[in-house]
């Protein structure tokens, strides 16, 4: 039983916190019709949310559902804008408390962490393990259908160990149970698209982190959401870890490992967070290169038909180049971007392509366009995936 925190709820519904939550929730979306309508009567709407939270009459709205197909088909459930404000207001208060307990090497959806730092940390682990053991093996695993499999009762029990405040518990339960079907006996699943889902999913998997670090005492362990890796010099030790982890996940969290879970020597390279990683170099995954080619082909078509602006094309290209910079990709960048052809507004299109190729040849994102750079940075922010 860990230390619990009480008297949090007034900070959640405090008007200044709600306003900061509103600013965060509208980031990069301020001209959407739903947000413009809300903003037109901002003070009135924020006070309405505050009263609903104070008197506990707040109810989550209906999610807008749609599918994304890259990198694989996923159902996204986007909450209404006023619900996103409540989610941000809640996370502003409870995230620092919950994050205190997370291990250092958990890298998903956390301030100061992220995908590229996780990749750098794995590279560091590979070099340290190589120095320690010479021959190194990797256990690479992920959870089958992670978000749809999170058990609500188990999650709330974990959260109640840290959150003692009755009002905050009520709001958390309202959000978690907002998608429950009363006809179902067991309630599982968090909607991909909620800010709170990212935080609660990390809280859920933190149980595994603590088990691996403190019970199994695995030194070279790293996790990004439901993907995790352990390095070891003894393959049999990894098989032991795997059996222990499998039992823990099934018995304590009602989760199951993906069938792709494997143990292999690290000289084969480790496929992690979009890269193939060795101790002395890293490459982009082949699937990522193919996806980029499809994306640029689609962008070229959309641009020629007037559906996207030149700024949108440039931001997408620069975002991809920024991702490539973290691997040995100079020749890949040249090959992929050679297929970028912009036909509408020939002078502007030619200038953009020339600038992009200049950036590639100089092995840098470059550009010098602050607005484009800001948009590129925003594309990497998990809070903008809602």
C-alpha positions as a Markdown table, in Angstrom:
| # | Residue | x | y | z |
|---|---|---|---|---|
| 1 | Unk | 0.0 | 0.0 | 0.0 |
| 2 | Unk | 1.6 | 3.3 | -1.1 |
| 3 | Unk | 1.2 | 6.8 | 0.1 |
| 4 | Unk | -2.2 | 8.2 | -0.9 |
| 5 | Unk | -3.2 | 11.8 | -1.8 |
| 6 | Unk | -6.4 | 13.5 | -0.5 |
| 7 | Unk | -8.0 | 16.9 | -1.0 |
| 8 | Unk | -7.3 | 17.1 | -4.7 |
| 9 | Unk | -10.7 | 17.7 | -6.1 |
| 10 | Unk | -11.0 | 21.5 | -5.5 |
| 11 | Unk | -7.8 | 21.9 | -7.6 |
| 12 | Unk | -9.4 | 20.0 | -10.4 |
| 13 | Unk | -12.5 | 22.3 | -10.7 |
| 14 | Unk | -10.7 | 25.5 | -9.8 |
| 15 | Unk | -11.6 | 28.0 | -12.6 |
| 16 | Unk | -7.9 | 28.9 | -13.4 |
| 17 | Unk | -7.2 | 25.2 | -13.9 |
| 18 | Unk | -10.2 | 24.8 | -16.1 |
| 19 | Unk | -9.0 | 27.7 | -18.2 |
| 20 | Unk | -5.5 | 26.2 | -18.6 |
| 21 | Unk | -7.2 | 22.9 | -19.5 |
| 22 | Unk | -9.2 | 24.8 | -22.2 |
| 23 | Unk | -6.1 | 26.3 | -23.7 |
| 24 | Unk | -4.4 | 22.9 | -23.8 |
| 25 | Unk | -7.5 | 21.2 | -25.3 |
| 26 | Unk | -7.9 | 23.7 | -28.1 |
| 27 | Unk | -4.2 | 23.6 | -29.1 |
| 28 | Unk | -3.8 | 23.2 | -32.9 |
| 29 | Unk | -7.6 | 22.9 | -33.2 |
| 30 | Unk | -8.8 | 26.4 | -32.3 |
| 31 | Unk | -10.7 | 27.0 | -35.6 |
| 32 | Unk | -12.8 | 23.8 | -35.4 |
| 33 | Unk | -16.5 | 24.7 | -35.4 |
| 34 | Unk | -17.1 | 22.9 | -32.0 |
| 35 | Unk | -14.3 | 24.9 | -30.4 |
| 36 | Unk | -15.3 | 28.2 | -31.9 |
| 37 | Unk | -18.8 | 27.7 | -30.6 |
| 38 | Unk | -17.5 | 26.9 | -27.1 |
| 39 | Unk | -15.1 | 29.8 | -27.1 |
| 40 | Unk | -17.8 | 32.3 | -28.1 |
| 41 | Unk | -19.2 | 32.0 | -24.6 |
| 42 | Unk | -16.1 | 30.8 | -22.9 |
| 43 | Unk | -16.6 | 32.1 | -19.3 |
| 44 | Unk | -20.2 | 30.9 | -19.2 |
| 45 | Unk | -19.2 | 27.4 | -20.5 |
| 46 | Unk | -16.3 | 27.0 | -18.1 |
| 47 | Unk | -18.5 | 28.0 | -15.1 |
| 48 | Unk | -21.1 | 25.5 | -16.3 |
| 49 | Unk | -18.4 | 22.8 | -16.3 |
| 50 | Unk | -17.2 | 23.9 | -12.9 |
| 51 | Unk | -20.7 | 23.7 | -11.4 |
| 52 | Unk | -21.2 | 20.3 | -12.9 |
| 53 | Unk | -18.0 | 19.1 | -11.3 |
| 54 | Unk | -18.8 | 20.8 | -7.9 |
| 55 | Unk | -22.2 | 19.2 | -7.7 |
| 56 | Unk | -21.1 | 16.0 | -9.4 |
| 57 | Unk | -23.7 | 16.2 | -12.1 |
| 58 | Unk | -21.1 | 16.1 | -14.9 |
| 59 | Unk | -21.5 | 13.2 | -17.4 |
| 60 | Unk | -19.2 | 12.3 | -20.2 |
| 61 | Unk | -20.6 | 12.9 | -23.7 |
| 62 | Unk | -20.7 | 10.6 | -26.6 |
| 63 | Unk | -17.4 | 9.9 | -28.4 |
| 64 | Unk | -17.0 | 10.4 | -32.1 |
| 65 | Unk | -15.7 | 7.2 | -33.6 |
| 66 | Unk | -13.5 | 6.7 | -36.6 |
| 67 | Unk | -10.7 | 4.4 | -37.8 |
| 68 | Unk | -7.1 | 5.1 | -38.6 |
| 69 | Unk | -5.2 | 2.7 | -40.8 |
| 70 | Unk | -1.5 | 3.6 | -40.2 |
| 71 | Unk | 0.5 | 1.9 | -39.0 |
| 72 | Unk | -2.4 | -0.5 | -38.4 |
| 73 | Unk | -6.2 | -0.3 | -38.2 |
| 74 | Unk | -7.3 | 1.2 | -34.9 |
| 75 | Unk | -10.7 | 2.5 | -33.6 |
| 76 | Unk | -10.3 | 6.1 | -32.4 |
| 77 | Unk | -12.9 | 7.4 | -30.0 |
| 78 | Unk | -12.6 | 11.2 | -29.8 |
| 79 | Unk | -14.5 | 12.8 | -26.9 |
| 80 | Unk | -16.4 | 16.1 | -27.2 |
| 81 | Unk | -14.4 | 19.3 | -26.6 |
| 82 | Unk | -15.9 | 20.0 | -23.2 |
| 83 | Unk | -14.9 | 16.5 | -22.1 |
| 84 | Unk | -11.4 | 17.1 | -23.3 |
| 85 | Unk | -11.3 | 20.2 | -21.1 |
| 86 | Unk | -12.3 | 18.0 | -18.1 |
| 87 | Unk | -9.7 | 15.4 | -19.0 |
| 88 | Unk | -6.9 | 18.0 | -19.1 |
| 89 | Unk | -8.1 | 19.6 | -15.9 |
| 90 | Unk | -8.0 | 16.2 | -14.1 |
| 91 | Unk | -4.6 | 15.2 | -15.6 |
| 92 | Unk | -3.1 | 18.6 | -14.6 |
| 93 | Unk | -3.7 | 17.6 | -11.0 |
| 94 | Unk | -3.2 | 13.8 | -10.8 |
| 95 | Unk | -0.5 | 13.2 | -13.5 |
| 96 | Unk | 2.4 | 14.6 | -11.4 |
| 97 | Unk | 1.2 | 12.5 | -8.5 |
| 98 | Unk | 1.0 | 9.3 | -10.5 |
| 99 | Unk | 4.1 | 9.9 | -12.5 |
| 100 | Unk | 6.2 | 10.0 | -9.3 |
| 101 | Unk | 5.9 | 6.2 | -8.9 |
| 102 | Unk | 6.8 | 5.4 | -12.5 |
| 103 | Unk | 10.2 | 3.9 | -13.2 |
| 104 | Unk | 12.8 | 5.9 | -15.1 |
| 105 | Unk | 12.7 | 3.7 | -18.2 |
| 106 | Unk | 9.0 | 4.1 | -19.0 |
| 107 | Unk | 9.0 | 6.4 | -22.0 |
| 108 | Unk | 5.4 | 6.7 | -23.4 |
| 109 | Unk | 3.3 | 9.9 | -22.9 |
| 110 | Unk | 5.5 | 11.4 | -20.2 |
| 111 | Unk | 7.1 | 14.8 | -19.9 |
| 112 | Unk | 10.8 | 14.7 | -20.8 |
| 113 | Unk | 10.6 | 11.2 | -22.2 |
| 114 | Unk | 9.2 | 10.2 | -25.6 |
| 115 | Unk | 10.0 | 7.9 | -28.5 |
| 116 | Unk | 13.4 | 9.2 | -29.5 |
| 117 | Unk | 14.7 | 9.3 | -25.9 |
| 118 | Unk | 13.5 | 5.7 | -25.5 |
| 119 | Unk | 15.5 | 4.7 | -28.6 |
| 120 | Unk | 18.6 | 6.4 | -27.3 |
| 121 | Unk | 18.2 | 4.7 | -24.0 |
| 122 | Unk | 17.9 | 1.3 | -25.7 |
| 123 | Unk | 21.1 | 2.0 | -27.6 |
| 124 | Unk | 22.8 | 2.8 | -24.3 |
| 125 | Unk | 21.5 | -0.4 | -22.8 |
| 126 | Unk | 22.9 | -2.4 | -25.8 |
| 127 | Unk | 26.3 | -0.9 | -25.4 |
| 128 | Unk | 26.4 | -1.5 | -21.6 |
| 129 | Unk | 25.1 | -5.1 | -22.0 |
| 130 | Unk | 27.7 | -5.8 | -24.7 |
| 131 | Unk | 30.5 | -4.6 | -22.4 |
| 132 | Unk | 29.1 | -6.7 | -19.5 |
| 133 | Unk | 28.4 | -10.0 | -21.2 |
| 134 | Unk | 29.8 | -9.9 | -24.8 |
| 135 | Unk | 27.0 | -12.0 | -26.2 |
| 136 | Unk | 23.6 | -10.4 | -25.5 |
| 137 | Unk | 20.0 | -11.7 | -26.0 |
| 138 | Unk | 16.8 | -9.7 | -26.2 |
| 139 | Unk | 13.3 | -10.5 | -24.9 |
| 140 | Unk | 10.9 | -8.3 | -27.0 |
| 141 | Unk | 7.2 | -8.4 | -26.1 |
| 142 | Unk | 4.0 | -6.5 | -26.3 |
| 143 | Unk | 0.4 | -6.9 | -25.1 |
| 144 | Unk | -2.3 | -8.3 | -27.4 |
| 145 | Unk | -5.1 | -5.7 | -27.8 |
| 146 | Unk | -3.8 | -3.7 | -24.9 |
| 147 | Unk | -6.2 | -0.7 | -24.7 |
| 148 | Unk | -9.3 | -2.8 | -25.3 |
| 149 | Unk | -8.2 | -5.3 | -22.6 |
| 150 | Unk | -7.7 | -3.0 | -19.7 |
| 151 | Unk | -10.0 | -4.2 | -16.9 |
| 152 | Unk | -11.9 | -1.3 | -15.3 |
| 153 | Unk | -12.1 | -2.7 | -11.8 |
| 154 | Unk | -8.4 | -3.6 | -11.7 |
| 155 | Unk | -7.5 | -0.2 | -13.0 |
| 156 | Unk | -9.6 | 1.7 | -10.4 |
| 157 | Unk | -8.2 | -0.5 | -7.6 |
| 158 | Unk | -4.7 | 0.5 | -8.7 |
| 159 | Unk | -5.6 | 4.2 | -8.9 |
| 160 | Unk | -7.4 | 4.2 | -5.5 |
| 161 | Unk | -4.1 | 3.1 | -3.9 |
| 162 | Unk | -2.7 | 6.6 | -4.8 |
| 163 | Unk | -5.8 | 8.7 | -5.0 |
| 164 | Unk | -7.7 | 8.9 | -1.6 |
| 165 | Unk | -9.8 | 12.0 | -2.5 |
| 166 | Unk | -13.4 | 11.1 | -2.8 |
| 167 | Unk | -14.3 | 13.7 | -5.4 |
| 168 | Unk | -11.4 | 12.9 | -7.6 |
| 169 | Unk | -12.2 | 9.2 | -7.4 |
| 170 | Unk | -15.8 | 10.0 | -8.5 |
| 171 | Unk | -14.6 | 11.9 | -11.5 |
| 172 | Unk | -12.0 | 9.2 | -12.5 |
| 173 | Unk | -14.7 | 6.5 | -12.2 |
| 174 | Unk | -17.1 | 8.6 | -14.3 |
| 175 | Unk | -14.5 | 8.9 | -17.1 |
| 176 | Unk | -13.4 | 5.3 | -17.0 |
| 177 | Unk | -16.9 | 3.9 | -16.9 |
| 178 | Unk | -18.3 | 6.3 | -19.5 |
| 179 | Unk | -18.0 | 3.7 | -22.3 |
| 180 | Unk | -19.3 | 0.7 | -20.3 |
| 181 | Unk | -22.1 | -1.4 | -21.7 |
| 182 | Unk | -24.4 | -2.4 | -18.8 |
| 183 | Unk | -25.3 | -5.6 | -20.6 |
| 184 | Unk | -21.7 | -6.9 | -20.3 |
| 185 | Unk | -20.6 | -8.8 | -17.2 |
| 186 | Unk | -17.0 | -7.7 | -17.3 |
| 187 | Unk | -16.1 | -4.1 | -18.2 |
| 188 | Unk | -12.9 | -3.7 | -20.2 |
| 189 | Unk | -11.2 | -1.2 | -22.5 |
| 190 | Unk | -10.1 | 2.4 | -22.6 |
| 191 | Unk | -10.9 | 4.6 | -25.6 |
| 192 | Unk | -7.9 | 5.4 | -27.8 |
| 193 | Unk | -8.3 | 9.2 | -28.1 |
| 194 | Unk | -8.8 | 10.2 | -24.5 |
| 195 | Unk | -6.0 | 12.0 | -22.8 |
| 196 | Unk | -6.8 | 10.2 | -19.6 |
| 197 | Unk | -6.5 | 6.8 | -21.4 |
| 198 | Unk | -2.8 | 7.4 | -22.0 |
| 199 | Unk | -2.2 | 8.2 | -18.4 |
| 200 | Unk | -4.3 | 5.3 | -17.1 |
| 201 | Unk | -2.7 | 2.9 | -19.5 |
| 202 | Unk | 0.7 | 3.9 | -18.1 |
| 203 | Unk | -0.6 | 3.4 | -14.5 |
| 204 | Unk | -1.8 | -0.1 | -15.4 |
| 205 | Unk | 1.4 | -1.2 | -17.0 |
| 206 | Unk | 3.4 | 0.3 | -14.2 |
| 207 | Unk | 2.4 | -2.8 | -12.2 |
| 208 | Unk | 4.5 | -4.9 | -14.6 |
| 209 | Unk | 7.4 | -2.4 | -14.4 |
| 210 | Unk | 7.5 | -2.7 | -10.6 |
| 211 | Unk | 7.4 | -6.5 | -10.9 |
| 212 | Unk | 10.2 | -6.7 | -13.5 |
| 213 | Unk | 12.5 | -4.3 | -11.6 |
| 214 | Unk | 11.9 | -5.3 | -8.0 |
| 215 | Unk | 10.9 | -9.0 | -8.2 |
| 216 | Unk | 12.7 | -10.2 | -11.3 |
| 217 | Unk | 15.5 | -7.6 | -10.8 |
| 218 | Unk | 16.0 | -7.2 | -14.6 |
| 219 | Unk | 18.6 | -4.4 | -15.0 |
| 220 | Unk | 18.2 | -3.6 | -18.8 |
| 221 | Unk | 14.4 | -3.2 | -19.0 |
| 222 | Unk | 12.6 | -0.5 | -21.0 |
| 223 | Unk | 9.0 | 0.0 | -21.9 |
| 224 | Unk | 7.0 | 2.2 | -24.2 |
| 225 | Unk | 3.3 | 1.8 | -23.4 |
| 226 | Unk | 2.6 | -1.9 | -24.1 |
| 227 | Unk | 5.9 | -2.6 | -25.9 |
| 228 | Unk | 8.8 | -3.7 | -23.6 |
| 229 | Unk | 12.3 | -5.1 | -23.9 |
| 230 | Unk | 14.7 | -6.9 | -21.6 |
| 231 | Unk | 18.4 | -7.5 | -22.4 |
| 232 | Unk | 20.3 | -10.3 | -20.7 |
| 233 | Unk | 23.5 | -12.3 | -21.3 |
| 234 | Unk | 21.8 | -15.6 | -20.6 |
| 235 | Unk | 19.1 | -16.8 | -22.9 |
| 236 | Unk | 17.7 | -19.2 | -20.3 |
| 237 | Unk | 17.3 | -16.2 | -17.9 |
| 238 | Unk | 15.1 | -14.5 | -20.5 |
| 239 | Unk | 12.9 | -17.6 | -20.8 |
| 240 | Unk | 12.5 | -17.6 | -17.1 |
| 241 | Unk | 11.6 | -13.9 | -17.2 |
| 242 | Unk | 9.1 | -14.6 | -19.9 |
| 243 | Unk | 7.3 | -17.3 | -18.0 |
| 244 | Unk | 7.2 | -15.1 | -14.9 |
| 245 | Unk | 5.9 | -12.1 | -16.8 |
| 246 | Unk | 3.3 | -14.1 | -18.6 |
| 247 | Unk | 1.9 | -15.5 | -15.3 |
| 248 | Unk | 1.9 | -12.0 | -13.7 |
| 249 | Unk | 0.1 | -10.4 | -16.6 |
| 250 | Unk | -2.6 | -13.1 | -16.8 |
| 251 | Unk | -3.1 | -13.5 | -13.0 |
| 252 | Unk | -2.9 | -9.8 | -11.9 |
| 253 | Unk | -3.8 | -7.7 | -14.9 |
| 254 | Unk | -5.9 | -10.0 | -17.1 |
| 255 | Unk | -3.6 | -9.3 | -20.1 |
| 256 | Unk | -2.0 | -11.6 | -22.6 |
| 257 | Unk | 1.2 | -11.4 | -24.5 |
| 258 | Unk | 1.2 | -11.0 | -28.3 |
| 259 | Unk | 2.1 | -14.1 | -30.2 |
| 260 | Unk | 5.0 | -12.2 | -31.8 |
| 261 | Unk | 6.8 | -12.1 | -28.5 |
| 262 | Unk | 10.3 | -13.5 | -29.0 |
| 263 | Unk | 13.8 | -14.1 | -27.7 |
| 264 | Unk | 16.8 | -13.6 | -30.0 |
| 265 | Unk | 20.4 | -12.5 | -30.2 |
| 266 | Unk | 20.8 | -8.7 | -30.5 |
| 267 | Unk | 23.1 | -9.0 | -33.5 |
| 268 | Unk | 19.9 | -9.4 | -35.5 |
| 269 | Unk | 18.9 | -5.9 | -34.6 |
| 270 | Unk | 15.9 | -4.9 | -32.3 |
| 271 | Unk | 12.7 | -3.6 | -33.9 |
| 272 | Unk | 11.6 | -0.9 | -31.5 |
| 273 | Unk | 9.6 | 2.4 | -31.9 |
| 274 | Unk | 10.0 | 2.6 | -35.7 |
| 275 | Unk | 13.7 | 1.8 | -35.9 |
| 276 | Unk | 15.9 | -1.3 | -36.2 |
| 277 | Unk | 18.5 | -0.8 | -33.5 |
| 278 | Unk | 22.0 | -2.1 | -32.9 |
| 279 | Unk | 24.6 | -0.9 | -30.4 |
| 280 | Unk | 26.6 | 1.0 | -33.1 |
| 281 | Unk | 23.9 | 2.1 | -35.6 |
| 282 | Unk | 20.2 | 2.2 | -36.3 |
| 283 | Unk | 18.0 | 2.1 | -39.4 |
| 284 | Unk | 14.4 | 2.9 | -40.2 |
| 285 | Unk | 12.0 | 0.0 | -40.3 |
| 286 | Unk | 11.3 | -1.0 | -43.9 |
| 287 | Unk | 7.6 | -0.7 | -43.2 |
| 288 | Unk | 8.2 | 2.9 | -42.2 |
| 289 | Unk | 10.0 | 3.7 | -45.5 |
| 290 | Unk | 7.2 | 2.1 | -47.5 |
| 291 | Unk | 4.6 | 4.1 | -45.5 |
| 292 | Unk | 6.5 | 7.3 | -46.1 |
| 293 | Unk | 6.5 | 6.7 | -49.9 |
| 294 | Unk | 2.7 | 6.1 | -49.8 |
| 295 | Unk | 2.3 | 9.3 | -47.7 |
| 296 | Unk | 4.3 | 11.5 | -50.1 |
| 297 | Unk | 2.5 | 10.0 | -53.1 |
| 298 | Unk | -0.8 | 10.9 | -51.5 |
| 299 | Unk | 0.4 | 14.3 | -50.5 |
| 300 | Unk | 1.6 | 15.1 | -54.0 |
| 301 | Unk | -1.9 | 14.1 | -55.3 |
| 302 | Unk | -3.7 | 16.1 | -52.7 |
| 303 | Unk | -1.6 | 19.1 | -53.4 |
| 304 | Unk | -2.1 | 18.9 | -57.1 |
| 305 | Unk | -5.8 | 18.8 | -56.6 |
| 306 | Unk | -5.8 | 21.8 | -54.2 |
| 307 | Unk | -6.8 | 19.8 | -51.1 |
| 308 | Unk | -3.7 | 20.7 | -49.0 |
| 309 | Unk | -1.5 | 23.7 | -48.7 |
| 310 | Unk | 2.2 | 24.0 | -49.5 |
| 311 | Unk | 2.7 | 24.6 | -45.7 |
| 312 | Unk | 0.9 | 21.3 | -44.9 |
| 313 | Unk | 3.1 | 19.4 | -47.3 |
| 314 | Unk | 6.3 | 21.0 | -46.0 |
| 315 | Unk | 5.3 | 20.3 | -42.3 |
| 316 | Unk | 4.7 | 16.6 | -43.1 |
| 317 | Unk | 8.0 | 16.3 | -45.0 |
| 318 | Unk | 10.0 | 18.1 | -42.3 |
| 319 | Unk | 8.4 | 15.9 | -39.6 |
| 320 | Unk | 9.4 | 12.8 | -41.4 |
| 321 | Unk | 13.0 | 14.1 | -41.9 |
| 322 | Unk | 13.1 | 14.9 | -38.2 |
| 323 | Unk | 12.2 | 11.3 | -37.5 |
| 324 | Unk | 14.8 | 10.1 | -39.9 |
| 325 | Unk | 17.6 | 12.2 | -38.3 |
| 326 | Unk | 17.6 | 9.7 | -35.4 |
| 327 | Unk | 18.9 | 6.9 | -37.6 |
| 328 | Unk | 21.4 | 6.4 | -40.4 |
| 329 | Unk | 19.1 | 7.4 | -43.2 |
| 330 | Unk | 20.9 | 9.9 | -45.5 |
| 331 | Unk | 20.5 | 7.7 | -48.6 |
| 332 | Unk | 17.0 | 6.6 | -47.7 |
| 333 | Unk | 15.9 | 10.3 | -47.4 |
| 334 | Unk | 17.3 | 11.1 | -50.8 |
| 335 | Unk | 15.7 | 8.0 | -52.4 |
| 336 | Unk | 12.2 | 8.6 | -50.8 |
| 337 | Unk | 12.1 | 12.3 | -51.3 |
| 338 | Unk | 13.1 | 12.0 | -55.0 |
| 339 | Unk | 9.5 | 10.8 | -55.5 |
| 340 | Unk | 8.0 | 14.0 | -54.2 |
| 341 | Unk | 6.5 | 15.9 | -57.1 |
| 342 | Unk | 4.3 | 19.0 | -56.7 |
| 343 | Unk | 2.5 | 20.1 | -59.8 |
| 344 | Unk | 0.1 | 22.9 | -58.7 |
| 345 | Unk | 1.6 | 26.3 | -58.6 |
| 346 | Unk | 4.8 | 25.2 | -60.3 |
| 347 | Unk | 7.0 | 27.9 | -58.9 |
| 348 | Unk | 6.0 | 27.4 | -55.3 |
| 349 | Unk | 6.1 | 23.7 | -55.7 |
| 350 | Unk | 9.5 | 23.7 | -57.2 |
| 351 | Unk | 10.8 | 26.0 | -54.5 |
| 352 | Unk | 9.5 | 23.7 | -51.8 |
| 353 | Unk | 11.0 | 20.6 | -53.4 |
| 354 | Unk | 14.4 | 22.4 | -53.8 |
| 355 | Unk | 14.3 | 23.5 | -50.1 |
| 356 | Unk | 13.5 | 20.0 | -48.9 |
| 357 | Unk | 16.3 | 18.5 | -51.0 |
| 358 | Unk | 18.7 | 21.1 | -49.7 |
| 359 | Unk | 17.7 | 20.1 | -46.2 |
| 360 | Unk | 18.3 | 16.4 | -47.0 |
| 361 | Unk | 21.7 | 17.0 | -48.6 |
| 362 | Unk | 22.8 | 19.0 | -45.6 |
| 363 | Unk | 21.6 | 16.2 | -43.3 |
| 364 | Unk | 19.5 | 18.5 | -41.3 |
| 365 | Unk | 15.9 | 19.5 | -40.8 |
| 366 | Unk | 16.8 | 23.1 | -41.7 |
| 367 | Unk | 14.2 | 25.3 | -43.2 |
| 368 | Unk | 14.3 | 28.2 | -40.7 |
| 369 | Unk | 10.5 | 28.6 | -40.9 |
| 370 | Unk | 9.4 | 29.0 | -37.2 |
| 371 | Unk | 5.8 | 28.3 | -37.9 |
| 372 | Unk | 6.6 | 25.1 | -39.9 |
| 373 | Unk | 9.0 | 24.0 | -37.1 |
| 374 | Unk | 6.3 | 24.6 | -34.5 |
| 375 | Unk | 3.8 | 22.6 | -36.5 |
| 376 | Unk | 6.4 | 19.9 | -36.9 |
| 377 | Unk | 7.0 | 19.7 | -33.2 |
| 378 | Unk | 3.3 | 19.6 | -32.5 |
| 379 | Unk | 3.0 | 16.5 | -34.8 |
| 380 | Unk | 5.2 | 14.6 | -32.3 |
| 381 | Unk | 3.1 | 15.6 | -29.2 |
| 382 | Unk | 0.9 | 12.8 | -28.0 |
| 383 | Unk | -1.6 | 15.3 | -26.6 |
| 384 | Unk | -2.4 | 16.3 | -30.2 |
| 385 | Unk | -3.5 | 12.8 | -31.1 |
| 386 | Unk | -7.0 | 13.3 | -29.8 |
